[in-house]
């Protein structure tokens, strides 16, 4: 068996990872995956004050890198990770709105997180992934993920502050996303973030640019921007404080990617456990590469897994095509200028929706895995992690600070193991 598969033409309704579609069928499928990832991949950098053009560009580069490192055997798209939002805003002192003046500090932390992630990948490739699953059972991963969502709650609430029209548009955007998520068709629900973004944008165009009831959107920068150009790359700056805050996010990314690869194995009917280490390594390297030029940390996307489950098209060749289109969009300053016109109240509404879903969706991990909360071990682990994360409990050692996400992560990991020691001896 070669490093890459020998892709054969698809023969049935289900297209397996080592099968291929004709270009005429593959192109619209790649655009569908691009659409599925675009809402979140664009929203995350805007909330953190990053250039969304650069983020989209590196999402394409990272996806190509993932394809190569995994030998074209794991169908995945890499987009901006929401796990970085809380720690980056804390490390840079950014409260939202416009460009983040301290992006360089965040980039150093992103590279550190990517390096730790890649190192974990190398260890998994050498000894297997069993230790990861033992260290991070569902009770722990759910607690860490929920702590991230709760840690972001003050950020979302602060972005809601403003005039009555600002609040009204933000809440209308929240309601739109909720309605699409609940009542939309399955394909529509996959892009609920994007639909809510477009709805809020159109609402401001009508009420602002059309009726002059609220501040309108200024398109001057869009008209002045060229169609093609090099993205505005930013060099990283390494600071121990920022590194200490951001690097622990690698633990969250490990848990997230582990779940995604196992989910892919379940829906394709082909176990991909032997590629878990390669997947971690690829994600880590892609995150380091993005951080070296001004992009956000990246991760595999559940939205794209949803598209695959819906269409039953799992061909890995779809994703390099999606990545190539994303790179071309990243090379268009006009596309980036359009993204920068997204109104503040729309971003505020999306932040409330997405941050809330980050927290509430973690409860599904507990439900799906039947986590027993009558067990004090699970109860105390989750409880302490949520308080540390939601309260942003920060520990400082000299010039080194570990923020709420880091303290909740390590508390969950350590407390769960410590509380299980006596049980293991008894067993």
C-alpha positions in Angstrom: 0.0 0.0 0.0 1.4 3.3 -1.1 1.6 6.5 1.0 -1.4 7.9 -0.9 -4.4 5.8 -1.9 -4.9 4.8 -5.5 -8.2 6.6 -5.9 -10.6 4.6 -8.1 -13.8 6.0 -9.7 -16.8 6.0 -7.5 -19.2 3.2 -8.3 -22.2 3.8 -6.0 -24.2 6.4 -4.1 -21.7 6.3 -1.2 -18.3 7.6 -2.2 -15.6 6.2 0.0 -12.4 8.1 1.0 -10.3 6.3 -1.6 -12.7 6.9 -4.4 -13.0 9.9 -6.7 -15.7 11.8 -8.5 -15.6 13.4 -12.0 -14.5 17.1 -11.8 -18.0 18.2 -12.8 -19.4 16.6 -9.6 -16.4 17.2 -7.4 -16.4 21.0 -7.9 -19.8 21.8 -6.5 -19.1 19.4 -3.6 -15.9 21.3 -2.8 -17.9 24.6 -2.9 -20.4 23.1 -0.5 -17.6 22.2 2.0 -16.2 25.7 1.5 -19.6 27.2 2.3 -20.0 24.9 5.4 -16.7 26.1 6.9 -16.9 29.8 5.9 -19.2 31.1 8.5 -17.1 30.0 11.5 -13.7 30.4 9.8 -14.6 34.0 9.0 -16.4 34.8 12.3 -13.6 33.6 14.6 -10.9 35.9 13.3 -13.3 38.9 13.2 -14.1 38.4 16.9 -10.4 38.1 17.8 -9.5 41.2 15.7 -7.5 39.1 13.1 -7.6 39.7 9.4 -10.2 37.2 8.0 -8.5 37.2 4.6 -5.3 35.8 6.2 -7.4 33.2 8.2 -9.1 32.0 5.1 -5.8 31.8 3.2 -4.2 29.7 6.0 -7.3 27.5 6.3 -6.6 26.5 2.7 -2.9 26.0 3.3 -3.6 24.0 6.5 -6.1 21.7 4.7 -3.5 20.9 2.0 -0.9 20.2 4.7 -3.3 17.9 6.5 -4.0 16.1 3.3 -0.3 15.5 2.7 0.6 14.5 6.3 -2.3 12.0 6.6 -1.5 10.5 3.2 -4.8 11.7 1.7 -6.7 9.1 3.8 -8.6 11.3 6.3 -11.3 13.5 4.8 -11.2 16.8 6.7 -11.2 20.6 6.2 -9.2 22.7 8.7 -10.7 26.0 9.7 -10.4 28.6 12.5 -10.7 27.1 15.9 -13.0 28.8 18.5 -11.0 27.2 21.3 -8.5 30.0 20.8 -10.9 33.0 21.2 -11.0 33.3 25.0 -7.3 32.9 25.6 -6.3 35.2 22.7 -8.6 38.0 23.9 -7.2 37.5 27.4 -3.6 37.5 26.3 -3.9 40.5 24.1 -6.4 42.5 26.3 -8.7 42.8 23.3 -12.4 43.5 24.0 -13.7 43.2 20.4 -14.3 45.6 17.6 -11.9 46.4 14.8 -8.3 45.1 14.4 -6.5 43.7 17.4 -3.3 45.8 18.0 -1.5 42.9 19.8 -1.9 40.2 17.2 1.8 39.5 17.3 1.7 38.4 20.9 -1.2 36.0 20.1 0.7 34.5 17.2 3.5 33.5 19.4 1.1 31.6 21.7 -0.7 30.0 18.7 2.7 28.7 17.5 3.4 27.3 21.0 0.0 25.6 21.1 0.7 24.1 17.6 4.1 22.9 18.7 2.6 21.1 21.8 -0.2 19.7 19.6 2.3 18.4 17.1 4.5 16.9 19.8 1.4 15.0 21.2 0.9 13.8 17.6 4.4 12.3 17.4 3.9 10.6 20.8 0.6 9.1 19.6 2.3 7.9 16.4 4.9 6.2 18.5 2.8 4.5 21.2 -0.8 4.8 20.2 -3.8 6.9 21.3 -4.9 4.8 24.2 -3.3 7.1 26.8 -5.1 10.1 25.3 -8.5 8.5 25.7 -7.6 7.5 29.3 -6.3 11.0 30.2 -9.3 12.7 28.6 -12.5 10.7 29.0 -15.8 12.3 28.1 -16.3 13.8 31.6 -13.0 15.8 31.2 -13.4 16.8 27.6 -16.9 18.0 28.1 -15.9 20.1 31.2 -13.0 21.7 29.3 -15.1 22.6 26.3 -17.9 24.0 28.5 -15.4 26.0 30.5 -14.3 27.7 27.3 -17.8 28.7 26.4 -18.5 30.1 29.9 -15.2 32.0 29.9 -16.3 33.8 26.8 -19.7 34.8 28.3 -18.5 38.3 29.5 -17.0 39.0 26.1 -20.3 38.3 24.3 -22.3 40.4 26.8 -19.9 43.3 26.5 -20.3 43.3 22.7 -24.1 43.6 23.2 -23.7 46.9 25.0 -24.7 50.0 22.9 -27.7 51.7 21.5 -31.2 50.2 21.3 -30.7 49.7 17.5 -27.4 47.9 18.1 -29.0 45.6 20.6 -32.0 45.0 18.4 -30.0 44.0 15.4 -27.8 41.7 17.5 -30.8 40.0 19.1 -32.5 39.6 15.7 -29.3 37.9 14.4 -29.4 35.6 17.4 -33.1 34.8 16.7 -32.3 34.1 13.0 -29.6 31.6 13.8 -31.8 29.9 16.4 -34.7 29.6 13.9 -32.5 28.2 11.2 -30.9 25.7 13.6 -34.3 24.5 14.8 -36.6 24.7 11.8 -34.2 24.7 8.8 -33.6 21.7 6.5 -30.6 19.5 7.4 -28.4 21.2 4.7 -29.5 24.6 5.9 -28.7 23.9 9.5 -25.1 23.1 8.6 -24.6 26.8 7.5 -26.7 28.4 10.2 -23.9 30.8 11.2 -23.4 32.0 7.6 -27.2 32.4 7.1 -27.5 34.5 10.3 -24.5 36.6 9.2 -26.1 37.3 5.8 -29.5 38.1 7.5 -27.9 40.6 9.9 -25.9 42.2 7.1 -29.0 42.6 5.0 -31.0 44.0 7.9 -28.3 46.7 8.4 -28.4 47.5 4.7 -32.1 48.0 4.7 -32.4 49.9 8.0 -29.1 51.8 7.7 -28.1 52.3 4.0 -31.8 52.2 2.8 -33.9 53.9 5.5 -31.2 55.7 7.5 -32.6 54.5 10.8 -29.3 53.0 12.0 -25.7 53.6 11.0 -25.2 52.2 7.5 -22.3 50.2 6.0 -19.4 52.1 4.4 -18.3 50.4 1.2 -15.5 52.9 0.4 -12.7 50.5 1.4 -14.3 47.7 -0.7 -14.3 49.9 -3.8 -10.7 50.9 -3.3 -9.4 47.4 -2.6 -7.8 45.5 -5.6 -9.2 42.1 -6.7 -5.9 40.3 -6.2 -3.0 40.9 -3.8 -0.8 39.4 -1.1 -2.5 39.0 2.3 -1.3 41.3 5.1 0.9 38.8 7.0 2.0 39.6 10.6 5.2 38.3 12.2 4.8 36.5 15.6 6.2 37.8 18.9 6.9 35.4 21.8 6.0 36.4 25.3 5.9 33.9 28.2 2.7 35.3 29.5 0.8 34.9 26.2 2.4 31.5 25.6 1.2 30.3 29.1 -2.3 31.4 28.4 -2.6 30.1 24.8 -0.5 26.9 24.7 -2.9 24.8 26.9 -5.5 25.1 24.2 -3.6 22.2 22.5 -5.3 19.9 25.0 -8.7 21.0 23.8 -7.7 20.6 20.1 -6.5 17.0 20.9 -9.9 16.1 22.4 -11.7 17.8 19.5 -9.7 16.1 16.7 -9.9 12.7 18.4 -13.6 12.9 18.4 -13.7 14.0 14.8 -11.5 11.2 13.5 -13.5 8.6 15.4 -16.7 10.2 14.0 -15.3 9.9 10.5 -14.5 6.2 11.1 -18.1 5.7 12.2 -19.8 7.3 9.3 -17.5 5.9 6.6 -17.4 2.4 8.1 -13.6 2.5 7.9 -11.7 2.8 11.2 -9.3 5.7 11.0 -7.7 5.2 14.5 -4.3 4.4 12.9 -4.3 7.9 11.5 -5.0 9.7 14.8 -1.3 10.5 15.4 -0.9 11.8 11.9 -4.0 13.9 12.3 -2.7 15.5 15.5 0.7 16.2 13.9 -1.0 17.7 10.8 -3.2 20.0 12.8 -0.3 21.1 15.0 1.9 21.9 12.0 -0.9 23.7 10.3 -1.6 25.8 13.4 2.1 26.6 13.7 2.2 27.7 10.0 -0.9 29.9 10.5 0.6 31.5 13.6 3.8 32.3 11.8 1.9 34.6 9.3 -1.0 36.1 11.1 -3.6 33.4 10.9 -5.7 31.8 13.6 -5.1 28.4 15.1 -6.9 25.7 13.0 -8.8 22.5 13.6 -10.9 19.9 11.8 -14.5 21.0 11.3 -17.6 19.3 12.5 -19.6 21.3 9.9 -17.7 19.5 7.1 -18.2 16.1 8.8 -21.9 17.0 8.8 -21.8 17.7 5.1 -20.2 14.3 4.5 -22.7 12.5 6.6 -25.5 14.2 4.7 -24.2 13.6 1.2 -22.4 10.3 1.8 -19.4 11.7 -0.2 -16.2 11.0 1.7 -13.6 11.3 -1.1 -10.5 12.9 0.3 -9.8 14.5 -3.1 -12.7 17.0 -2.5 -10.7 18.8 0.2 -7.6 19.9 -1.8 -10.0 21.4 -4.3 -11.8 23.3 -1.5 -8.5 24.4 -0.1 -7.3 25.8 -3.5 -10.5 27.9 -3.7 -10.0 29.2 -0.1 -6.4 30.2 -1.0 -7.6 32.1 -4.0 -10.2 34.0 -1.8 -7.4 34.7 0.7 -5.4 36.3 -2.1 -8.3 38.8 -2.9 -8.1 42.0 -0.8 -11.5 42.9 -2.1 -13.0 39.8 -0.5 -11.2 40.7 2.7 -12.6 44.3 2.5 -16.1 42.9 2.2 -15.6 40.8 5.3 -14.4 43.8 7.2 -17.7 45.6 6.6 -19.7 43.1 8.7 -21.5 45.4 11.2 -20.6 45.3 14.9 -24.1 44.4 16.1 -24.2 41.4 13.7 -20.9 40.2 15.1 -22.2 40.7 18.6 -25.3 38.5 17.9 -23.2 35.8 16.3 -20.8 35.9 19.3 -23.7 35.3 21.7 -25.0 32.4 19.6 -21.7 30.7 19.0 -20.2 31.1 22.5 -23.4 29.8 24.0 -23.3 26.8 21.6 -19.7 26.1 22.5 -20.8 25.7 26.1 -24.1 23.9 25.6 -22.9 21.5 22.9 -20.4 20.1 25.4 -23.4 18.7 27.4 -24.0 16.4 24.4 -20.7 14.7 25.0 -21.9 13.8 28.5 -25.3 12.6 27.3 -23.9 10.6 24.3 -21.3 8.9 26.5 -23.7 8.4 29.5 -21.4 10.2 31.9 -22.6 9.3 35.5 -23.0 12.5 37.5 -24.0 10.6 40.6 -20.3 9.6 40.7 -18.6 12.3 42.9 -15.4 11.8 40.8 -17.2 13.2 37.7 -19.2 15.8 39.7 -16.2 17.4 41.4 -14.0 17.3 38.2 -16.6 19.1 36.2 -17.7 21.5 38.9 -14.2 22.7 39.7 -13.3 23.1 35.9 -16.5 25.1 35.3 -15.8 27.5 38.2 -12.2 28.0 37.1 -13.1 28.6 33.5 -16.3 30.7 34.0 -14.7 32.8 36.7 -11.5 33.2 34.7 -9.3 32.0 37.7 -5.8 33.0 36.9 -2.6 31.8 38.5 0.6 33.9 38.3 4.2 32.6 38.7 6.5 35.6 38.4 6.0 36.9 34.9 4.1 33.7 33.9 0.3 33.7 34.0 -2.1 30.8 33.5 -5.6 32.1 32.7 -9.0 30.6 33.3 -8.9 28.3 30.3 -5.5 26.9 31.3 -6.4 26.5 35.0 -9.7 24.8 34.2 -8.0 22.5 31.7 -5.3 21.3 34.1 -7.7 21.1 37.0 -10.0 18.8 35.0 -7.1 16.6 33.8 -5.4 16.3 37.2 -8.4 16.1 39.5 -10.0 13.3 37.5 -6.8 11.2 37.7 -6.2 12.0 41.4 -9.8 11.1 42.3 -9.4 7.8 40.5 -6.2 6.6 42.3 -7.8 4.9 45.3 -10.4 3.2 43.0 -7.7 1.7 40.9 -5.9 0.3 44.0 -9.2 -1.2 45.2 -9.9 -2.7 41.9 
